[in-house]
Amino acid sequence: IMHPLDLIKTRFQLQSSTLPSSDPNHYSGVRDCMVKMYRQEGLGSFWKGLVPPVMVETPKRAWKFFTFEQFQKVFLFGSDKPTALTYSLAGLGSGVTEAIIVNPFEVVKVKMQSNRSHQSQTPSTWSVAREIVKEDGLGRNGLLGKGITGTMGRNGFFNMIYFGFYHTVKNWLPPSADSRLEFLRKVGIGLTAGTLGCCVNIPFDVAKSRIQGPQPVPGVVKYRGTARVIAMVYREEGFLALYKGLVPKIMRLGPGGAIMLLVYEHVHDYLVMKYPD
């Protein structure tokens, strides 16, 4: 359901600020992007690159929450219970390690999302993956490693803010005896956590998209190295260019972040009750 927003985010991040507004491939906003994609590429184009994130979603989430719980034990620093620093560092660790699992699927997804051909001509996920391996290999600049430091920065900083803010504020704000108010309390904290995470990590997301997406000049690699790309985008396109795609990203991950944590807490509490040992 939310995948079209991820695709729009990627299209904005790949769009150079130097592209004139008169260009037919220029997107001025979320609505403009949706209208042009529908007219030029068809309704099904909104779900380009859907298969890779669907394939990795379950192992990604399992790894995220499992490692978050394990890293909390590492970062207690002698305290008898987790602190704000514990939650933040545990989130950072879970995000950085999660990126190793996610990155190959992100490479394929971004390549598929950047394809502007009509939906009827869109290649399959498997053919895109084979093309990447054939052209770039499997290593550092190939399917497994292309843009991985950007993915680590994106996921690491998002999880750091997401888990750190949510658990710290949730423990600080007193719970409500009213079940509806308690639900709204958790939703509000989760929504804010997801939104703040998006605002902090998006420069890494922009760099990742530029590295994994098509280069401005075919055959010439312009974007390589996360820190270098962030500096390059800032120098050539300005500070705001590092926040391209922020609106659709928040529209997807703000509510999504709140829902995910609520589901996690309910499942966690149920499992603890069912298997107390």
C-alpha positions in Angstrom: 0.0 0.0 0.0 2.8 2.5 0.9 5.2 1.4 -1.8 4.3 4.2 -4.2 5.5 6.8 -1.7 8.9 5.0 -1.5 9.1 5.1 -5.3 8.3 8.8 -5.4 10.9 9.5 -2.7 13.5 7.7 -4.8 12.5 9.7 -8.0 13.0 12.9 -6.1 16.3 11.9 -4.7 17.6 11.0 -8.1 16.4 14.2 -9.6 19.2 16.8 -9.8 18.4 20.3 -8.7 20.0 21.6 -12.0 17.2 19.9 -14.0 15.1 22.7 -15.5 11.5 22.8 -14.5 10.5 22.8 -18.2 11.9 19.3 -18.6 9.1 16.7 -18.9 11.0 14.5 -16.5 11.1 17.2 -13.8 8.9 16.6 -10.7 7.7 19.7 -8.8 5.9 17.9 -6.0 4.3 14.6 -4.9 1.1 15.2 -6.9 3.0 16.3 -10.0 5.2 13.2 -9.8 2.1 10.9 -9.5 0.3 12.5 -12.4 3.3 12.4 -14.7 4.1 8.8 -13.8 0.5 7.7 -14.4 0.4 9.4 -17.8 3.9 8.4 -19.0 4.4 5.0 -17.4 0.9 3.6 -16.4 -0.8 2.9 -13.1 1.3 -0.2 -12.5 4.4 1.9 -12.5 3.7 3.0 -8.9 4.7 -0.5 -7.8 8.0 -0.7 -9.7 10.6 -2.4 -7.5 8.0 -3.9 -5.1 9.3 -7.4 -5.0 12.7 -6.8 -3.4 11.4 -5.1 -0.3 8.6 -7.7 0.1 11.2 -10.4 -0.1 13.5 -8.9 2.6 10.8 -7.4 4.8 10.4 -10.4 7.2 14.1 -11.2 7.8 14.8 -7.4 8.0 12.2 -6.8 10.8 13.2 -10.0 12.6 16.8 -8.9 12.6 15.9 -5.3 13.6 14.0 -6.3 16.8 16.1 -9.3 17.7 19.4 -7.4 17.6 17.9 -4.4 19.3 17.1 -6.6 22.3 20.6 -8.1 22.2 22.4 -4.8 21.9 20.6 -3.5 24.9 22.4 -6.0 27.1 25.8 -4.8 25.6 25.1 -1.1 26.2 23.8 -1.1 29.8 27.2 0.2 31.0 26.6 -1.1 34.5 23.1 0.2 34.9 20.4 -2.2 36.2 17.9 -1.0 33.4 18.2 0.5 30.0 18.8 4.2 29.7 18.2 6.6 26.8 21.8 6.0 25.7 21.2 2.2 25.8 18.2 2.5 23.6 19.9 4.8 21.1 23.1 2.7 20.8 21.2 -0.5 20.6 19.1 1.0 17.8 22.2 2.2 16.0 23.8 -1.3 16.2 20.6 -3.0 15.0 20.4 -0.6 12.0 24.0 -0.8 10.9 24.0 -4.6 11.0 20.5 -4.7 9.4 21.9 -2.9 6.4 24.1 -5.9 5.4 20.9 -7.9 4.9 18.9 -5.2 3.2 21.5 -3.6 0.8 21.4 -6.2 -2.1 17.6 -5.8 -2.2 18.0 -2.0 -2.2 20.4 -2.1 -5.1 17.8 -4.0 -7.2 14.9 -1.9 -6.0 16.5 1.5 -6.8 17.5 0.3 -10.3 13.9 -0.8 -10.9 12.4 2.4 -9.5 14.6 4.6 -11.6 13.4 2.9 -14.8 11.1 5.4 -16.5 9.8 3.0 -19.2 6.2 2.1 -19.5 4.9 -0.6 -17.1 4.5 -3.0 -20.0 8.2 -2.8 -20.7 9.5 -3.0 -17.2 12.0 -5.9 -16.7 11.5 -8.5 -14.0 13.2 -8.4 -10.6 15.3 -11.5 -11.5 16.5 -10.0 -14.9 17.5 -6.7 -13.2 19.5 -8.6 -10.5 21.2 -10.6 -13.2 22.0 -7.4 -15.2 23.6 -5.8 -12.1 25.7 -8.9 -11.4 26.8 -9.1 -15.1 27.7 -5.4 -15.3 29.1 -4.7 -11.7 29.7 -8.1 -10.1 28.8 -9.1 -6.6 31.5 -7.2 -4.6 32.1 -3.7 -3.3 30.6 -1.9 -6.3 28.2 -4.7 -7.2 25.0 -6.3 -5.9 26.2 -6.9 -2.4 28.2 -3.8 -1.6 27.1 -0.9 -3.8 26.0 2.0 -1.6 26.3 -0.2 1.6 27.8 2.6 3.7 24.8 4.8 2.8 22.4 2.1 3.7 24.3 1.6 7.0 24.1 5.3 7.8 20.4 5.5 6.8 19.2 2.5 8.8 21.6 3.1 11.6 20.7 6.7 12.4 17.0 6.0 11.8 16.9 3.1 14.3 19.0 5.2 16.7 16.4 8.0 16.8 13.4 5.7 16.3 14.1 3.3 19.2 16.0 5.9 21.4 13.2 8.5 21.2 10.3 6.1 21.5 11.4 4.1 24.5 12.8 7.0 26.4 9.8 9.3 25.9 7.4 6.4 26.5 9.0 5.7 29.9 9.0 9.4 30.7 5.4 10.1 29.9 3.1 8.4 32.4 0.8 5.8 31.0 -3.0 6.4 31.0 -5.5 4.1 32.6 -7.8 4.8 29.7 -7.0 2.3 27.0 -7.9 4.7 24.2 -5.7 7.5 25.6 -2.9 4.9 26.1 -3.2 3.9 22.5 -3.1 7.5 21.3 -0.1 8.1 23.6 1.9 5.3 22.0 0.8 6.2 18.5 1.8 9.8 19.0 5.3 8.9 20.4 5.8 6.3 17.6 4.7 8.8 14.9 7.1 11.5 16.2 9.9 8.9 16.5 9.4 7.9 12.9 9.3 11.5 11.7 12.4 12.5 13.5 14.2 9.5 12.3 13.4 10.4 8.7 14.6 14.0 9.2 18.0 12.8 10.6 18.8 10.0 8.2 17.6 11.4 4.9 21.0 12.8 3.7 22.3 9.2 3.8 19.2 8.1 1.9 19.9 10.7 -0.8 23.5 9.6 -1.1 22.5 5.9 -1.2 20.0 6.6 -4.0 22.5 8.6 -6.0 25.1 5.8 -5.7 22.8 2.9 -6.5 20.8 4.7 -9.2 21.8 5.6 -12.7 24.7 7.9 -13.1 24.2 11.3 -14.9 26.6 10.3 -17.7 26.2 6.6 -18.7 29.5 4.7 -18.2 31.0 7.4 -16.0 30.7 6.9 -12.2 30.1 10.3 -10.6 28.6 9.2 -7.3 30.8 6.9 -5.2 31.4 7.0 -1.4 28.7 8.2 1.0 30.5 11.1 2.6 31.9 12.2 -0.8 28.4 12.2 -2.3 26.8 14.1 0.5 29.5 16.8 0.2 29.1 16.8 -3.6 25.3 17.2 -3.5 25.7 20.0 -0.9 28.3 21.8 -3.0 26.5 21.5 -6.4 22.9 21.6 -5.4 22.7 23.2 -2.0 21.7 22.1 1.6 18.1 21.4 0.8 19.0 18.9 -1.9 20.1 16.6 1.0 16.5 16.5 2.0 15.0 15.5 -1.3 12.1 13.1 -0.9 11.5 14.0 2.8 7.8 14.6 2.4 6.8 11.2 0.9 9.3 9.5 3.2 7.6 10.9 6.3 4.2 10.1 4.8 5.3 6.5 4.7 7.5 6.0 7.7 5.8 8.3 10.2 2.5 6.3 10.5 4.4 3.1 9.5 6.8 3.6 12.4 4.0 4.0 14.9 2.1 0.9 13.7 5.3 -1.2 13.7 6.2 -0.4 17.3 2.6 -1.0 18.5 2.5 -4.4 16.8 6.0 -5.2 18.2 5.0 -4.3 21.7 1.8 -6.4 21.6 3.6 -9.4 20.2 6.5 -9.0 22.7 4.2 -8.7 25.7 2.2 -11.8 24.5 5.4 -13.9 24.0 6.7 -12.8 27.4 3.4 -13.8 29.0 3.2 -17.1 27.1 6.9 -18.0 27.6 8.1 -16.3 30.8 11.4 -18.1 30.8 
